Amino acid sequence: MNFDDTPEEAAFRAVARDWIQANAPKELEAELKGGGFGNNGLKSVDPIQVAKAWQKKKADAGWACLHWPKEYGGRGATPIERVIWGQEEGVYGALSGLFIIGHGMCGPTVMAWADEATKQRLLPPLAAGEHIWCQLFSEPAGGSDLAGLRTAAIPATDGSGDWIINGQKIWTSGAQHSDYGIVITRTDPNVAKHKGLTMFWIDMKSPGIDIRPIKQANGQSGFNEVYFTDVRIPDSQRLGAVGDGWKVSLTTLMNERLSIGSGMPTGFPELFDFCMNLQTEDGLAIEDRSVRSRLAQYAVKASGLKYTGMRAISALSKGETPGPENSIGKLVAGATMQELAMFALDLQGQGGVVSDPEIAAAGARFQQMLLRSPATRVEGGTDEILRNIIAERVLGLPGDIRVDKDVAFKDIPTSGRG
């Protein structure tokens, strides 16, 4: 791969840089630089309103969802131009975190499976930041087994063609702020678990939806439980054919692994700067040979993640769809973030237990990172699931033995005594 800009790419970079310099909310730059993973650092303003305003400004100027077609609110840009924009947007890109699920996962699913009228209705407002979306997949009883979901959608008995949804989803990121979502349901329990599924898009303000934020160890509530009680939706909100929900969900999951895996930070630049300035009993931390050795290991991983992401971008530039190899980035980044945060706390000694950003070293950035990092190894596919995907679909190794593969979902035992 050649990482030098072509003349066309250089021209695009110059235009993007000029626009960002002229329009970015520079008064928020210092706060954004102090943010961490899962927290953009904004305290002086409403982060949701600021994020929406920045997204709308980008959309009005043609800089929203660069890779989307223009008719859906995008720019029709190349994957490489998308990378260039991300490099130039820099710290202001943190404002887009509110929309990553909608832009990176829900939007591409709607684009691939909805009818044209639905695309025109839903996608431009999503691109412009007018609406926030969430992804309603995981369930309490299913764990990492998405196909084990029990949220049911059954046809309404009044002949209207509507569907009635009952069940529960969990670990739904951003549900409390969302206007819409995509939800996968079980519509036929009499067939194997991967077959009787159907996907819908849903208005999160619909009667019967109850959203309950989950308090996390770091004090934030990014995840939620979502309960469905006799939620009625029209058949026009179905994505794909009845029973094709697993196929539709793969579109979401492949884009999810690309969105998360290619963009998940490890915290390495912040750790390097921290070590350059941290005073220990023996001098600056960076002068310690063992510290430099650990930094070198993290640098290698960070570099590997960068260029693995570039391979994915190169594949997209050739017209290929996101593949299972994108699981590698998410798997490595999540574990690296956790290890790196623990190392940063070890360097602080007893000060590592202080979580108050007013007095802790580095504003408690690494304390927050450590408390948030376990979630990165669960959301978007657990480490174990990702290893299976890489083993089976990238390396071609034999698959796990699945005794329930051809068993009707209703006949699968629900306990050890079943």
C-alpha positions as CSV (number, residue, x, y, z in Angstrom):
1,M,0.0,0.0,0.0
2,N,1.2,3.5,-0.9
3,F,0.2,6.0,1.9
4,D,1.3,9.1,0.0
5,D,-1.6,11.3,-1.2
6,T,-2.3,11.3,-4.9
7,P,-2.7,14.8,-6.4
8,E,-6.5,14.3,-6.2
9,E,-6.3,13.2,-2.5
10,A,-4.0,16.1,-1.6
11,A,-6.5,18.5,-3.1
12,F,-9.3,16.9,-1.2
13,R,-7.3,17.1,2.0
14,A,-6.6,20.8,1.5
15,V,-10.3,21.6,1.0
16,A,-11.3,19.5,4.0
17,R,-8.6,21.2,6.2
18,D,-9.7,24.7,5.2
19,W,-13.3,24.0,5.9
20,I,-12.6,22.4,9.3
21,Q,-10.3,25.4,10.2
22,A,-13.1,27.8,9.3
23,N,-16.0,25.9,11.0
24,A,-14.8,23.7,13.8
25,P,-16.0,24.7,17.4
26,K,-12.4,25.6,18.5
27,E,-13.7,26.8,21.9
28,L,-14.3,23.1,22.7
29,E,-10.8,21.9,21.6
30,A,-9.2,21.8,25.0
31,E,-12.1,19.8,26.6
32,L,-12.2,17.4,23.7
33,K,-8.5,16.7,24.1
34,G,-9.1,15.8,27.7
35,G,-11.8,13.2,26.9
36,G,-11.3,9.5,27.0
37,F,-12.9,6.4,25.5
38,G,-16.6,6.6,25.9
39,N,-16.4,10.2,27.1
40,N,-15.8,13.1,24.9
41,G,-14.7,15.3,27.9
42,L,-17.3,18.0,27.4
43,K,-18.5,19.6,30.7
44,S,-19.2,23.2,29.8
45,V,-21.9,22.5,27.2
46,D,-24.7,20.0,26.5
47,P,-22.7,17.2,24.6
48,I,-25.7,16.0,22.7
49,Q,-26.7,19.4,21.4
50,V,-23.2,20.3,20.5
51,A,-22.7,17.0,18.6
52,K,-26.0,17.5,16.7
53,A,-25.0,21.0,15.8
54,W,-21.6,19.9,14.5
55,Q,-23.1,17.1,12.5
56,K,-25.8,19.4,11.0
57,K,-23.1,21.9,10.0
58,K,-21.1,19.1,8.3
59,A,-24.2,17.9,6.5
60,D,-25.2,21.3,5.2
61,A,-21.7,21.7,3.7
62,G,-21.6,18.1,2.3
63,W,-19.2,16.6,4.8
64,A,-21.6,14.2,6.6
65,C,-21.4,10.4,6.1
66,L,-18.8,10.9,3.4
67,H,-19.1,7.3,2.0
68,W,-22.9,7.4,1.7
69,P,-24.5,8.2,-1.7
70,K,-25.5,11.8,-2.1
71,E,-29.1,11.0,-2.4
72,Y,-29.1,9.7,1.1
73,G,-27.3,12.6,2.7
74,G,-23.7,11.6,2.0
75,R,-21.0,12.9,-0.3
76,G,-20.3,9.8,-2.4
77,A,-16.6,10.1,-1.4
78,T,-14.1,7.3,-1.7
79,P,-13.0,5.2,1.3
80,I,-9.6,6.9,1.2
81,E,-11.2,10.3,1.3
82,R,-13.1,9.2,4.3
83,V,-9.8,8.3,6.0
84,I,-8.4,11.7,5.0
85,W,-11.4,13.5,6.5
86,G,-11.0,11.6,9.8
87,Q,-7.3,12.6,10.0
88,E,-8.1,16.2,9.4
89,E,-11.2,16.4,11.7
90,G,-8.9,15.1,14.5
91,V,-10.2,15.8,18.0
92,Y,-13.5,17.1,16.7
93,G,-14.3,13.6,15.5
94,A,-15.1,12.8,19.1
95,L,-18.3,14.8,18.6
96,S,-19.5,12.1,16.1
97,G,-19.4,9.3,18.7
98,L,-23.1,9.9,19.3
99,F,-23.9,8.8,15.8
100,I,-21.4,5.9,15.2
101,I,-24.1,3.3,15.6
102,G,-26.5,5.0,13.3
103,H,-24.0,6.0,10.7
104,G,-21.8,2.9,10.9
105,M,-24.3,0.1,11.5
106,C,-28.0,1.0,11.3
107,G,-27.7,3.3,8.3
108,P,-25.9,0.7,6.1
109,T,-28.5,-1.9,7.1
110,V,-31.4,0.3,6.1
111,M,-29.6,1.2,2.9
112,A,-29.1,-2.5,2.0
113,W,-32.6,-3.8,3.0
114,A,-35.3,-1.1,3.0
115,D,-37.4,0.0,0.1
116,E,-36.5,3.3,-1.6
117,A,-39.2,5.4,0.1
118,T,-38.0,4.3,3.5
119,K,-34.4,5.1,2.7
120,Q,-35.4,8.6,1.5
121,R,-37.4,9.1,4.7
122,L,-34.8,7.8,7.2
123,L,-31.3,8.2,5.9
124,P,-30.9,12.0,5.2
125,P,-32.0,13.0,8.7
126,L,-29.7,10.3,10.2
127,A,-26.8,11.7,8.1
128,A,-27.6,15.2,9.2
129,G,-27.6,14.3,12.9
130,E,-31.3,15.1,13.3
131,H,-31.9,11.6,14.6
132,I,-30.0,9.2,16.8
133,W,-30.2,5.4,16.3
134,C,-29.5,2.4,18.4
135,Q,-29.0,-1.3,17.7
136,L,-31.3,-3.7,19.6
137,F,-29.6,-7.1,19.5
138,S,-28.3,-8.6,22.7
139,E,-30.6,-10.2,25.3
140,P,-30.2,-11.4,28.9
141,A,-30.8,-15.1,28.1
142,G,-28.7,-15.2,24.9
143,G,-25.3,-13.9,26.1
144,S,-23.1,-13.8,23.0
145,D,-25.4,-16.1,21.1
146,L,-27.4,-13.6,19.0
147,A,-29.3,-16.4,17.3
148,G,-30.5,-17.5,20.8
149,L,-32.7,-14.4,21.1
150,R,-36.3,-14.7,22.5
151,T,-37.8,-11.3,21.8
152,A,-40.9,-12.3,19.8
153,A,-42.7,-10.6,17.0
154,I,-46.1,-12.2,16.1
155,P,-48.7,-11.0,13.5
156,A,-51.5,-9.0,15.0
157,T,-54.8,-10.9,15.1
158,D,-56.9,-8.1,13.7
159,G,-55.7,-8.7,10.1
160,S,-54.0,-5.3,9.9
161,G,-50.7,-6.9,8.9
162,D,-49.0,-5.3,11.9
163,W,-46.6,-7.0,14.2
164,I,-46.7,-7.2,18.0
165,I,-43.3,-7.3,19.8
166,N,-42.7,-8.6,23.3
167,G,-39.4,-9.2,25.0
168,Q,-36.2,-7.6,26.4
169,K,-32.9,-6.3,25.0
170,I,-29.9,-5.4,27.0
171,W,-26.6,-3.6,26.7
172,T,-28.2,-1.3,24.1
173,S,-25.8,1.6,23.7
174,G,-27.4,5.0,23.6
175,A,-31.0,3.8,23.7
176,Q,-32.0,6.5,26.1
177,H,-31.0,9.2,23.6
178,S,-32.3,7.4,20.4
179,D,-35.1,8.3,18.1
180,Y,-35.0,5.1,16.1
181,G,-33.4,1.7,16.2
182,I,-33.1,-1.6,14.4
183,V,-34.4,-4.7,16.3
184,I,-34.0,-8.3,15.5
185,T,-36.9,-10.6,16.7
186,R,-38.0,-14.2,16.6
187,T,-41.0,-14.7,14.3
188,D,-40.9,-18.5,14.0
189,P,-39.8,-20.7,17.0
190,N,-40.6,-23.9,15.0
191,V,-37.4,-23.8,12.9
192,A,-33.7,-23.8,13.7
193,K,-32.6,-20.8,15.7
194,H,-30.8,-19.0,12.9
195,K,-33.8,-19.3,10.5
196,G,-36.8,-18.0,12.3
197,L,-35.6,-14.4,12.8
198,T,-36.9,-11.1,11.3
199,M,-35.4,-7.6,11.4
200,F,-37.4,-4.4,11.8
201,W,-36.7,-0.7,12.2
202,I,-38.6,0.9,15.0
203,D,-39.5,4.3,16.5
204,M,-38.0,4.3,20.0
205,K,-40.9,6.5,21.2
206,S,-43.5,3.9,20.3
207,P,-46.0,2.9,23.1
208,G,-44.8,-0.1,25.1
209,I,-41.1,0.6,24.9
210,D,-39.4,1.1,28.3
211,I,-35.7,2.1,28.5
212,R,-33.8,1.7,31.7
213,P,-30.1,3.0,31.7
214,I,-27.5,0.7,33.4
215,K,-25.1,2.3,35.8
216,Q,-21.6,1.3,34.9
217,A,-18.5,1.0,37.1
218,N,-17.1,4.3,35.7
219,G,-20.2,6.1,36.8
220,Q,-21.6,6.5,33.2
221,S,-24.7,5.0,31.8
222,G,-24.0,4.3,28.1
223,F,-25.8,1.0,28.1
224,N,-29.4,0.2,28.7
225,E,-32.1,-2.4,29.2
226,V,-35.0,-2.1,26.8
227,Y,-38.3,-3.7,27.4
228,F,-41.0,-4.3,24.7
229,T,-44.6,-4.8,25.9
230,D,-47.1,-5.3,23.1
231,V,-45.3,-2.8,20.9
232,R,-47.2,-2.6,17.6
233,I,-45.4,-1.8,14.3
234,P,-46.5,-2.0,10.7
235,D,-45.1,-4.5,8.3
236,S,-43.7,-1.7,6.3
237,Q,-41.0,-1.4,9.0
238,R,-39.6,-4.8,8.2
239,L,-36.1,-5.0,6.8
240,G,-35.7,-8.0,4.5
241,A,-38.0,-11.0,4.2
242,V,-39.8,-12.7,7.1
243,G,-37.3,-15.3,8.4
244,D,-34.3,-13.6,6.8
245,G,-33.3,-11.7,9.9
246,W,-30.0,-13.5,10.4
247,K,-28.9,-12.6,6.8
248,V,-29.9,-9.0,7.5
249,S,-28.1,-9.0,10.8
250,L,-24.9,-10.0,9.1
251,T,-24.9,-6.8,7.2
252,T,-25.1,-4.9,10.5
253,L,-22.5,-7.1,12.2
254,M,-19.9,-6.8,9.4
255,N,-20.3,-3.0,9.4
256,E,-20.2,-3.0,13.2
257,R,-16.8,-4.8,13.2
258,L,-15.5,-2.4,10.6
259,S,-16.8,0.7,12.5
260,I,-15.6,-0.4,15.9
261,G,-12.5,-2.3,14.9
262,S,-11.1,0.3,12.6
263,G,-11.8,3.2,14.9
264,M,-11.4,1.9,18.5
265,P,-8.6,3.8,20.2
266,T,-6.1,1.9,22.4
267,G,-4.9,4.9,24.4
268,F,-1.3,4.5,23.3
269,P,-0.6,8.1,22.3
270,E,-1.9,9.3,25.6
271,L,0.2,6.7,27.5
272,F,3.3,7.8,25.6
273,D,2.7,11.4,26.5
274,F,2.0,10.4,30.1
275,C,5.3,8.5,30.4
276,M,7.2,11.5,28.9
277,N,6.0,13.7,31.8
278,L,5.5,11.3,34.7
279,Q,8.1,11.8,37.5
280,T,8.9,8.6,39.4
281,E,11.4,8.0,42.3
282,D,14.1,7.3,39.6
283,G,13.3,10.1,37.3
284,L,11.0,10.4,34.3
285,A,9.1,7.2,33.5
286,I,10.3,7.3,29.9
287,E,13.9,7.0,31.0
288,D,13.2,3.6,32.6
289,R,14.3,0.7,30.3
290,S,11.3,-1.5,31.3
291,V,8.8,1.3,30.6
292,R,10.3,1.8,27.2
293,S,10.1,-1.9,26.5
294,R,6.4,-1.9,27.3
295,L,5.8,1.2,25.3
296,A,7.5,-0.5,22.3
297,Q,5.2,-3.5,22.6
298,Y,2.1,-1.2,22.6
299,A,3.5,0.8,19.7
300,V,3.8,-2.4,17.7
301,K,0.2,-3.3,18.4
302,A,-1.0,0.2,17.6
303,S,0.9,0.2,14.3
304,G,-0.5,-3.3,13.5
305,L,-4.0,-2.1,14.1
306,K,-3.5,1.0,12.0
307,Y,-2.3,-0.9,9.0
308,T,-4.9,-3.7,9.4
309,G,-7.5,-1.0,9.3
310,M,-5.8,0.4,6.1
311,R,-6.2,-3.0,4.5
312,A,-9.9,-2.9,5.2
313,I,-10.1,0.6,3.7
314,S,-8.2,-0.6,0.6
315,A,-10.6,-3.5,0.2
316,L,-13.5,-1.1,0.4
317,S,-11.9,1.2,-2.2
318,K,-12.0,-1.8,-4.6
319,G,-15.7,-2.3,-4.1
320,E,-15.5,-5.2,-1.6
321,T,-17.8,-5.5,1.4
322,P,-16.6,-5.5,5.0
323,G,-15.5,-9.0,5.9
324,P,-14.8,-11.2,9.0
325,E,-11.2,-10.1,9.1
326,N,-12.3,-6.8,10.7
327,S,-12.9,-8.8,13.9
328,I,-9.1,-8.7,14.3
329,G,-9.0,-5.0,15.0
330,K,-11.7,-5.0,17.6
331,L,-10.3,-8.1,19.4
332,V,-6.7,-6.7,19.6
333,A,-7.8,-3.1,20.4
334,G,-10.1,-4.0,23.3
335,A,-7.5,-6.2,25.0
336,T,-4.7,-3.6,24.4
337,M,-6.8,-0.8,25.9
338,Q,-7.3,-2.8,29.1
339,E,-3.6,-3.8,29.4
340,L,-2.4,-0.3,28.7
341,A,-4.7,1.2,31.3
342,M,-3.6,-1.2,34.0
343,F,0.0,-0.4,33.1
344,A,-0.6,3.3,33.5
345,L,-2.2,2.8,36.9
346,D,0.8,0.6,38.0
347,L,3.1,3.4,37.1
348,Q,1.1,5.7,39.4
349,G,1.6,3.5,42.4
350,Q,-0.9,4.1,45.2
351,G,-2.1,7.2,43.2
352,G,-3.6,4.8,40.7
353,V,-6.5,4.2,43.0
354,V,-7.5,7.9,42.9
355,S,-10.4,8.4,40.5
356,D,-11.2,12.0,41.1
357,P,-10.2,13.8,37.9
358,E,-9.5,17.0,39.9
359,I,-6.6,15.4,41.8
360,A,-5.6,12.2,39.9
361,A,-2.7,12.1,37.5
362,A,-3.7,12.8,33.9
363,G,-7.1,13.8,35.0
364,A,-8.0,10.2,35.9
365,R,-8.0,9.4,32.2
366,F,-6.5,5.9,32.7
367,Q,-8.7,5.1,35.7
368,Q,-11.7,5.8,33.5
369,M,-10.3,3.8,30.7
370,L,-9.7,0.8,32.9
371,L,-13.2,0.9,34.3
372,R,-14.7,1.2,30.8
373,S,-12.4,-1.3,29.0
374,P,-14.1,-4.6,30.0
375,A,-17.1,-3.4,28.1
376,T,-15.0,-3.1,24.9
377,R,-14.3,-6.8,25.2
378,V,-18.0,-7.6,25.2
379,E,-19.8,-5.0,23.0
380,G,-19.7,-5.7,19.3
381,G,-18.9,-9.4,19.9
382,T,-17.1,-10.9,22.9
383,D,-13.4,-11.9,22.5
384,E,-14.5,-15.6,22.4
385,I,-17.0,-15.0,19.6
386,L,-14.4,-12.9,17.6
387,R,-11.8,-15.6,18.0
388,N,-14.2,-18.2,16.6
389,I,-15.0,-15.9,13.6
390,I,-11.3,-15.4,12.9
391,A,-10.6,-19.1,13.2
392,E,-13.4,-20.3,11.1
393,R,-14.0,-17.6,8.5
394,V,-10.5,-16.1,8.1
395,L,-8.2,-19.0,8.8
396,G,-10.5,-21.7,7.6
397,L,-10.2,-23.9,10.7
398,P,-13.0,-26.5,11.6
399,G,-16.0,-25.0,13.2
400,D,-17.2,-25.6,16.7
401,I,-19.5,-28.6,17.2
402,R,-23.0,-27.1,17.5
403,V,-25.5,-29.7,18.7
404,D,-28.5,-27.3,18.3
405,K,-27.7,-26.4,14.7
406,D,-30.7,-28.2,13.1
407,V,-33.0,-28.3,16.2
408,A,-36.2,-26.2,16.2
409,F,-35.7,-23.3,18.6
410,K,-38.7,-24.2,20.8
411,D,-37.1,-27.6,21.3
412,I,-33.7,-26.3,22.6
413,P,-33.4,-27.0,26.3
414,T,-33.3,-23.9,28.4
415,S,-31.6,-25.4,31.4
416,G,-29.2,-28.3,32.3
417,R,-32.2,-30.4,33.2
418,G,-34.0,-29.8,29.9
